[in-house]
Amino acid sequence: MKKLLDQSLRPLVIYAMAVLIVSIPVYFLTINWIWENELDKHHYAIREKLEKRLTSLDLPDSSVASMINVLDKVQPGFSFTQTTAPSPDSSYTLIRFDTFMNDREQFRCLTTDIRVNGTLLRVLIETNMEEIDETILAIAAVTIFFFIVLLAGFVYINRKTSLRVWRPFYETLNSLHAFRLEGGKPAALPASQVTEFTDLNQGLDRLMQASLASYKQQKEFTENASHELQTPLAVVKSKLDLLLQSRSLDQPQMQILEDAYQAINRVTRINKNLLLLAKIEHAQFDNQQNISVAGLLGELSAQFADRFESSSIRYTQQVSEMTLQANPMLLEILLTNLLVNALRYTPAGGSVSVRADQRKLIFQNTGISPLNEQNLFRRFAQASVEHAGSGLGLAIAREICERYNWQITYDFDCGHHHFTVSF
């Protein structure tokens, strides 16, 4: 996951780096071209001065020849040769060994003609470009330095500006994170002068209002339905009790009544569980206190002792002193549902163990095959076709864990089911 600011900044940084990389050779070639032009102008200026001064001296040809001979020997960068026909001027760059510097050097050259006392001379003017290359590199280095400073400043200013511009968005996001349907009130969204953020907040406010209204209706319906069902279910159950005690019924009729009685019991349990889920979702268990997990498990295991014994299931408990801040009823329901779940999926002669590992409580029981993890914590979904239940026990366990920001997970390893609650 990447932040929105990084997503918008990344293309800009990549583009700037690409421009920087391309600009380095462009700067070098441009400055080098400028220097070569300046040297060519300088060479032509030297040519004009040399021709004018030699002509203005009005020396005889022998003296001019002697002077040129001396210049040819003592003045580096000049070479004179007599020619009979004029040739076009030529400017070029070459690299050769320089006897004066005793090293290979780069030169900018101009080959041109001058006329002195009617004699046509071919002149070669050279300028060492070594210092020019150093100047070009220095200018390029300074340019790159300021370019990087400019890029860093751009990134910093863009980030600071973006943080300021996007602050209302992050404030809205924090308000949404704190929003809970069971609270009954919409989140307080911050005011913004930006039109897009204002429209976003208005849309979110309408969405929260609609969600709260729907949640309130669902809550009232669940509570009313569960409450209203309790009385007729109790009446039907009492009537079935009376019929079961009647001696005028034959065996087939008794079996039908027994099946109906079991169905009514199942519906009653489902109704109670649905009512419990509604109360958990609506945060009706607010009172909390410090509870000893080991003590509570000891009480529950004593209640399940007969069921363990009847199924020949061995129960072990390795829980040291672990104290949790929670509602006593919810924690008891959580542990009870996990123990019932362990009993349901443990074959006869198997084992069930509960152990604590740091801030984790692990319920382990022997099993034949892994459970369907997709249906494990869903309401009215069966995790195993071999052991059907109401499909609400683990859903209630997950709801309790979410209520306290705990995490419940499942895995199957080496013939054992593992349900882990991380506090």
CORGIJO-V191479 format. One record per residue. RES is the residue in one small letter. SS is DSSP state (@ for helix, = for strand, . for the rest). PSI is psi in degrees with one decimal (* if undefined). D_FIRST is the distance of its C-alpha to the first C-alpha in whole Angstrom. Layout:
res/ss/psi/d_first
RES/SS/PSI/D_FIRST
RES/SS/PSI/D_FIRST
This chain:
res/ss/psi/d_first
m/./134.6/0
k/./146.1/4
k/./154.7/7
l/@/-37.8/10
l/@/-40.3/12
d/@/-35.0/11
q/@/-40.4/10
s/@/-29.8/14
l/@/-30.0/15
r/@/-48.7/14
p/@/-35.6/17
l/@/-42.6/19
v/@/-42.8/19
i/@/-42.6/19
y/@/-43.5/22
a/@/-40.6/24
m/@/-38.0/24
a/@/-42.6/25
v/@/-41.4/28
l/@/-45.5/29
i/@/-42.8/29
v/@/-32.8/31
s/@/-26.2/33
i/@/-55.5/35
p/@/-32.4/37
v/@/-44.4/38
y/@/-46.3/39
f/@/-48.0/41
l/@/-38.7/43
t/@/-48.0/43
i/@/-39.3/45
n/@/-39.9/47
w/@/-41.1/48
i/@/-44.0/49
w/@/-41.6/51
e/@/-40.5/53
n/@/-42.2/54
e/@/-39.9/55
l/@/-40.0/57
d/@/-41.6/59
k/@/-41.8/60
h/@/-41.5/61
h/@/-42.9/63
y/@/-35.2/65
a/@/-42.3/66
i/@/-42.0/67
r/@/-46.6/69
e/@/-43.6/71
k/@/-42.8/72
l/@/-44.8/73
e/@/-42.0/75
k/@/-42.8/76
r/@/-41.5/77
l/@/-36.1/79
t/@/-38.2/81
s/@/-20.6/82
l/@/-25.2/83
d/./50.8/86
l/./156.0/87
p/./163.3/89
d/@/-35.5/87
s/@/-39.0/88
s/@/-39.6/86
v/@/-40.7/83
a/@/-39.1/83
s/@/-41.2/83
m/@/-41.1/81
i/@/-36.9/78
n/@/-40.4/79
v/@/-45.6/78
l/@/-37.2/75
d/@/-27.4/74
k/@/-38.0/74
v/@/-19.7/73
q/./107.2/71
p/./141.4/67
g/./0.9/65
f/=/142.7/69
s/=/127.4/71
f/=/132.7/74
t/=/138.8/75
q/=/141.0/78
t/./161.8/78
t/./-27.5/80
a/./142.6/78
p/./150.2/75
s/./155.3/71
p/./148.8/68
d/./149.3/66
s/=/124.8/63
s/=/131.2/60
y/=/168.7/57
t/=/135.6/55
l/=/160.9/56
i/=/123.4/56
r/=/170.7/59
f/=/126.7/60
d/=/118.7/62
t/./-30.0/65
f/./-42.6/65
m/./-13.3/61
n/./44.0/62
d/=/164.9/58
r/=/128.9/57
e/=/158.3/56
q/=/133.0/54
f/=/145.2/57
r/=/126.4/57
c/=/150.3/60
l/=/124.0/63
t/=/120.1/66
t/=/173.0/68
d/=/142.0/72
i/=/153.9/74
r/=/122.6/78
v/=/120.1/81
n/./36.6/84
g/./-3.6/84
t/=/129.0/82
l/=/123.8/79
l/=/138.4/76
r/=/120.4/73
v/=/133.5/71
l/=/118.2/67
i/=/125.7/65
e/=/145.3/62
t/=/127.6/60
n/=/126.6/57
m/./8.6/54
e/@/-46.4/52
e/@/-32.1/52
i/@/-41.4/51
d/@/-41.7/48
e/@/-38.9/47
t/@/-43.0/47
i/@/-44.1/45
l/@/-38.6/42
a/@/-44.9/43
i/@/-42.4/42
a/@/-40.8/39
a/@/-44.0/37
v/@/-40.8/38
t/@/-44.6/36
i/@/-40.6/33
f/@/-49.3/33
f/@/-29.4/33
f/@/-42.4/31
i/@/-40.6/28
v/@/-43.4/29
l/@/-41.7/29
l/@/-44.7/25
a/@/-42.2/24
g/@/-38.4/26
f/@/-44.7/24
v/@/-43.9/21
y/@/-47.9/22
i/@/-39.7/24
n/@/-41.7/21
r/@/-44.9/18
k/@/-42.4/21
t/@/-42.1/22
s/@/-40.4/19
l/@/-39.9/18
r/@/-41.3/22
v/@/-39.1/21
w/@/3.6/18
r/@/-43.7/19
p/@/-33.2/21
f/@/-45.5/18
y/@/-33.9/16
e/@/-40.6/19
t/@/-41.0/19
l/@/-42.7/16
n/@/-38.0/18
s/@/-39.0/21
l/@/-36.1/19
h/@/-34.1/17
a/@/-7.6/21
f/./133.2/23
r/./133.7/25
l/@/-38.6/27
e/@/-14.8/29
g/@/-26.7/30
g/./0.5/32
k/./143.4/31
p/./156.3/28
a/./143.8/25
a/./106.2/27
l/./138.9/25
p/./149.7/25
a/./149.8/28
s/./147.3/27
q/./-5.6/29
v/./128.8/26
t/@/-43.6/27
e/@/-40.4/24
f/@/-35.5/23
t/@/-44.8/26
d/@/-39.6/26
l/@/-45.7/23
n/@/-38.5/24
q/@/-41.8/27
g/@/-41.4/25
l/@/-38.2/23
d/@/-42.4/27
r/@/-39.5/28
l/@/-42.5/26
m/@/-39.8/26
q/@/-43.1/30
a/@/-40.2/30
s/@/-41.5/28
l/@/-40.8/30
a/@/-43.6/33
s/@/-40.4/32
y/@/-40.0/31
k/@/-42.0/35
q/@/-42.8/37
q/@/-40.7/35
k/@/-47.6/36
e/@/-40.1/39
f/@/-45.4/40
t/@/-46.1/38
e/@/-45.8/40
n/@/-42.9/44
a/@/-45.5/43
s/@/-40.0/43
h/@/-43.8/46
e/@/-26.8/48
l/@/-22.0/48
q/@/-44.2/49
t/@/-53.4/52
p/@/-34.0/53
l/@/-40.7/52
a/@/-38.3/54
v/@/-46.5/57
v/@/-39.6/56
k/@/-40.4/56
s/@/-37.6/59
k/@/-40.3/61
l/@/-34.9/60
d/@/-43.6/61
l/@/-42.0/64
l/@/-38.4/64
l/@/-25.6/63
q/./-7.2/66
s/./142.2/69
r/./-1.6/71
s/./-2.2/72
l/./141.4/69
d/./-179.7/69
q/@/-45.3/67
p/@/-40.3/65
q/@/-38.3/64
m/@/-38.0/63
q/@/-39.3/61
i/@/-43.6/59
l/@/-38.0/59
e/@/-42.1/58
d/@/-41.6/55
a/@/-37.6/55
y/@/-42.7/54
q/@/-39.0/52
a/@/-40.8/50
i/@/-39.9/50
n/@/-41.9/49
r/@/-43.6/46
v/@/-37.9/46
t/@/-43.6/46
r/@/-43.2/44
i/@/-41.9/41
n/@/-42.8/42
k/@/-40.0/42
n/@/-39.4/38
l/@/-40.4/37
l/@/-38.0/39
l/@/-43.4/37
l/@/-42.4/34
a/@/-40.7/35
k/@/-39.0/36
i/@/-44.7/33
e/@/-31.0/30
h/./12.8/32
a/./49.2/32
q/./8.2/36
f/./71.9/36
d/./-32.6/35
n/./130.6/38
q/./156.3/36
q/=/165.1/38
n/=/126.7/38
i/=/134.8/39
s/=/116.0/40
v/@/-40.5/38
a/@/-42.9/40
g/@/-42.5/43
l/@/-40.6/42
l/@/-36.6/41
g/@/-41.0/45
e/@/-42.6/46
l/@/-41.5/44
s/@/-32.2/45
a/@/-36.1/49
q/@/-29.1/48
f/./4.5/47
a/@/-42.5/49
d/@/-39.3/52
r/@/-37.8/49
f/@/-43.1/48
e/@/-40.5/52
s/@/-28.6/52
s/./5.3/50
s/./42.0/51
i/./129.7/47
r/=/126.8/47
y/=/130.5/45
t/=/150.5/43
q/=/124.8/41
q/=/73.3/40
v/./115.5/38
s/./-165.3/39
e/./106.2/39
m/./123.2/36
t/=/133.7/36
l/=/146.6/34
q/=/104.1/33
a/=/173.5/34
n/./129.0/36
p/@/-41.3/39
m/@/-43.3/39
l/@/-42.3/35
l/@/-38.7/35
e/@/-41.1/38
i/@/-41.4/37
l/@/-51.1/34
l/@/-37.8/36
t/@/-46.2/39
n/@/-37.4/36
l/@/-37.0/35
l/@/-42.1/38
v/@/-41.1/40
n/@/-41.1/37
a/@/-40.3/38
l/@/-40.5/41
r/@/-38.9/41
y/./13.0/39
t/./122.9/41
p/./160.4/44
a/./135.8/48
g/./3.1/48
g/./-162.1/45
s/=/150.0/43
v/=/131.0/41
s/=/147.9/39
v/=/126.0/37
r/=/154.2/36
a/=/136.3/34
d/=/99.9/31
q/./-117.4/30
r/./38.4/28
k/=/145.4/28
l/=/120.3/31
i/=/121.5/31
f/=/118.3/34
q/=/133.4/35
n/=/150.6/38
t/=/149.0/39
g/./168.7/38
i/./-45.2/39
s/./156.1/36
p/./154.4/32
l/./161.3/32
n/./103.4/30
e/./-26.4/26
q/./-31.9/25
n/./1.6/28
l/./-46.1/28
f/./14.1/27
r/./148.1/28
r/./135.9/31
f/./18.2/34
a/./139.8/33
q/./125.9/34
a/./-16.8/33
s/./134.0/36
v/./-17.7/39
e/./-24.2/41
h/./85.1/41
a/./138.0/40
g/./-163.5/40
s/./-20.2/39
g/./18.6/35
l/./-15.3/34
g/@/-52.5/35
l/@/-29.2/31
a/@/-39.3/30
i/@/-41.0/32
a/@/-44.2/30
r/@/-38.2/27
e/@/-39.4/28
i/@/-42.4/29
c/@/-42.6/26
e/@/-31.1/24
r/@/-34.4/27
y/./13.7/26
n/./32.5/23
w/./167.8/24
q/=/127.8/22
i/=/130.1/24
t/=/162.6/24
y/=/142.8/26
d/=/158.8/27
f/=/122.9/30
d/=/130.1/32
c/./44.4/35
g/./23.4/37
h/=/137.5/35
h/=/138.7/33
h/=/116.7/31
f/=/120.7/29
t/=/127.7/28
v/=/116.3/27
s/=/121.0/25
f/./*/26
